[in-house]
């Protein structure tokens, strides 16, 4: 489960920012998750509950904003939202596309007291 490592890193970054802000408690962590990132919300939530238990983030709410997958065809430049990860371009039918959105995973913001 790669979510454990990801969640530990999120917690580490959030605690560092909270300490710099002299926060007493972390209330909410707003995360951005792309559809193709491979990150599973429920797994991150479970891991977060485990790794944050003895920290000022122990009662923090995790909020997930999802970014849909978008691709651009390298052959014709058409941008599209595929039905799945492996889809040909609907404009030219070529199988040469790159992900332009939807692979993100990052901390958007944190809310602290």
PERA-V354845 format. One record per run of one state. SS is the DSSP state (hx for helix, st for strand, lp for the rest). FROM is the first residue (numbers start at 1). TO is the last residue. Records with the same first field share a line. If there is no record, write none. Layout:
# PERA-V354845
SS = FROM-TO  FROM-TO
This chain:
# PERA-V354845
lp = 1-2  21-25  35-40  52-60  68-69  74-78  81-96  102-104  113-113
hx = 3-20  41-51
st = 26-34  61-67  70-73  79-80  97-101  105-112
